[in-house]
Amino acid sequence: LKTLNYHNTPIYISESYLNVSNYLPNSDKTIFLVDEHVFHCDKYIFKSFNTIVIPSGEQQKSMAFIEELVSKLLDLGADRTYFLVGVGGGVVCDITGFVASIFMRGIKFGFVPTTLLAQVDASIGGKNGVNTGVYKNMIGTITQPEFILIDEIFLSSLPQEEIINGLAEIIKHACIQDKSYLNFIAQNLSAIFSLEKEILGSIITTSVIIKTDIVHQDEKEKGVRKILNFGHTFGHAIEKKYGIPHGRAVSLGMIIANKIAVFINKLDLSSEKIIKDLLENTGLPTDISQLDLQSLKELVFKDKKKSGSSFDFILLNKIGEAKIISFSLSQLDDIILQLQ
Ligand SMILES: NC(=O)c1ccc[n+]([C@@H]2O[C@H](COP(=O)([O-])OP(=O)(O)OC[C@H]3O[C@@H](n4cnc5c(N)ncnc54)[C@H](O)[C@@H]3O)[C@@H](O)[C@H]2O)c1
């Protein structure tokens, strides 16, 4: 068991979820919000707690579902003294953090993330929220959980596709912050896929440290936190337009960002290739030739990361070093025309 601390939130890595009661203020006044696939998996026991099962899928991240959830919490007798625990992937973490932040003006909560993506990314940083229309994470708060308990056992029931999705964010962490981490991932891909506990523990720890360090410097995303959006500007647009999973969309978003970085002479071709090869070896998509970059760009303009007439884009100078580059909309227009 390793314990990391940030923003007064302890993060327990390689801790058994069976010890979760040790971290609860009061088990009787705790409600677990559990992802349906985790709840129905014979491997895990969550059945002794007050539980609401959250159906799987991004479509639950809606205000309509949050209202439904509030009614269920009230039916279970929840009041201001209650505590929520989200057990699931990024969807359940986002929903739990958001509903806890607004229920009776805010109650405390913790996370037991059960996907690789949620363990290294979605559970960390305090951002939560739901979607509206086609726009992702448009409504939400930044509120930190009381604890995050990461148990690698959950990865044993996770479909391989979801491991691959999580690896997209892990590779992103390496790209923006740490070249030796990128090499480590490349050398240990097969150990990761065979869920070797030590390698997984090491990768989860490194990614959690990278994300928490960045968030700690800039919780409200005024500056450096933006680098965590590497690959996400186009990634979110791809996810929306083509309905493909987050990690796969982020992989394509990183490829587009790197092409732009090469185009404006920030990144060298050999670094671009190292990243592309690793994404490919991981099973992530890297071919952007079939994407309609023009209409993706339109979606990007509508995204929340646009500010005024300029546009912040995260590009790599080299592997391990990301920079926030401001483009005018017409500059980005020109570049996209060249790339297509
Ligand atoms: N708040 C943040 O900072 C942040 C960061 C990144 C992503 N996100 C959000 O996270 C979401 C994506 O998260 P995700 O990739 O974890 O998706 P997810 O929560 O939809 O989970 C993926 C699938 O795995 C299933 N599942 C979860 N745990 C399992 C387990 N242990 N065994 C078997 N099946 C399991 C789920 O039912 C679901 O079908 C998106 O909504 C994204 O916007 C948020």
PDBQT file of the ligand as one rigid body, heavy atoms in Angstrom, charges set to zero:
ROOT
HETATM    1  N1  LIG A 401     -13.228  14.299 -14.191  1.00  0.00    +0.000 N 
HETATM    2  C1  LIG A 401     -12.132  14.125 -14.893  1.00  0.00    +0.000 C 
HETATM    3  O1  LIG A 401     -11.098  14.754 -14.614  1.00  0.00    +0.000 OA
HETATM    4  C2  LIG A 401     -12.143  13.174 -16.042  1.00  0.00    +0.000 A 
HETATM    5  C3  LIG A 401     -10.930  12.839 -16.682  1.00  0.00    +0.000 A 
HETATM    6  C4  LIG A 401     -10.966  11.912 -17.728  1.00  0.00    +0.000 A 
HETATM    7  C5  LIG A 401     -12.175  11.338 -18.116  1.00  0.00    +0.000 A 
HETATM    8  N2  LIG A 401     -13.333  11.698 -17.476  1.00  0.00    +0.000 N 
HETATM    9  C6  LIG A 401     -14.614  11.110 -17.874  1.00  0.00    +0.000 C 
HETATM   10  O2  LIG A 401     -14.545   9.708 -17.633  1.00  0.00    +0.000 OA
HETATM   11  C7  LIG A 401     -15.451   9.043 -18.505  1.00  0.00    +0.000 C 
HETATM   12  C8  LIG A 401     -14.753   7.846 -19.111  1.00  0.00    +0.000 C 
HETATM   13  O3  LIG A 401     -14.356   6.996 -18.061  1.00  0.00    +0.000 OA
HETATM   14  P1  LIG A 401     -14.098   5.439 -18.277  1.00  0.00    +0.000 P 
HETATM   15  O4  LIG A 401     -13.255   5.249 -19.471  1.00  0.00    +0.000 OA
HETATM   16  O5  LIG A 401     -13.678   4.882 -16.980  1.00  0.00    +0.000 OA
HETATM   17  O6  LIG A 401     -15.532   4.936 -18.744  1.00  0.00    +0.000 OA
HETATM   18  P2  LIG A 401     -16.780   4.272 -17.987  1.00  0.00    +0.000 P 
HETATM   19  O7  LIG A 401     -16.962   4.820 -16.642  1.00  0.00    +0.000 OA
HETATM   20  O8  LIG A 401     -17.921   4.416 -18.946  1.00  0.00    +0.000 OA
HETATM   21  O9  LIG A 401     -16.368   2.741 -17.879  1.00  0.00    +0.000 OA
HETATM   22  C9  LIG A 401     -16.113   1.993 -19.052  1.00  0.00    +0.000 C 
HETATM   23  C10 LIG A 401     -16.885   0.677 -19.053  1.00  0.00    +0.000 C 
HETATM   24  O10 LIG A 401     -16.276  -0.218 -18.129  1.00  0.00    +0.000 OA
HETATM   25  C11 LIG A 401     -17.259  -0.758 -17.249  1.00  0.00    +0.000 C 
HETATM   26  N3  LIG A 401     -16.535  -1.049 -16.015  1.00  0.00    +0.000 N 
HETATM   27  C12 LIG A 401     -16.063  -0.174 -15.096  1.00  0.00    +0.000 A 
HETATM   28  N4  LIG A 401     -15.293  -0.806 -14.199  1.00  0.00    +0.000 NA
HETATM   29  C13 LIG A 401     -15.280  -2.119 -14.542  1.00  0.00    +0.000 A 
HETATM   30  C14 LIG A 401     -14.637  -3.262 -14.021  1.00  0.00    +0.000 A 
HETATM   31  N5  LIG A 401     -13.805  -3.188 -12.979  1.00  0.00    +0.000 N 
HETATM   32  N6  LIG A 401     -14.864  -4.453 -14.612  1.00  0.00    +0.000 NA
HETATM   33  C15 LIG A 401     -15.666  -4.529 -15.723  1.00  0.00    +0.000 A 
HETATM   34  N7  LIG A 401     -16.271  -3.473 -16.281  1.00  0.00    +0.000 NA
HETATM   35  C16 LIG A 401     -16.080  -2.278 -15.694  1.00  0.00    +0.000 A 
HETATM   36  C17 LIG A 401     -18.323   0.279 -17.203  1.00  0.00    +0.000 C 
HETATM   37  O11 LIG A 401     -19.578  -0.279 -16.861  1.00  0.00    +0.000 OA
HETATM   38  C18 LIG A 401     -18.329   0.787 -18.641  1.00  0.00    +0.000 C 
HETATM   39  O12 LIG A 401     -19.086  -0.074 -19.444  1.00  0.00    +0.000 OA
HETATM   40  C19 LIG A 401     -15.900  10.074 -19.541  1.00  0.00    +0.000 C 
HETATM   41  O13 LIG A 401     -17.186  10.493 -19.206  1.00  0.00    +0.000 OA
HETATM   42  C20 LIG A 401     -14.907  11.227 -19.349  1.00  0.00    +0.000 C 
HETATM   43  O14 LIG A 401     -15.476  12.473 -19.659  1.00  0.00    +0.000 OA
HETATM   44  C21 LIG A 401     -13.327  12.591 -16.458  1.00  0.00    +0.000 A 
ENDROOT
TORSDOF 0
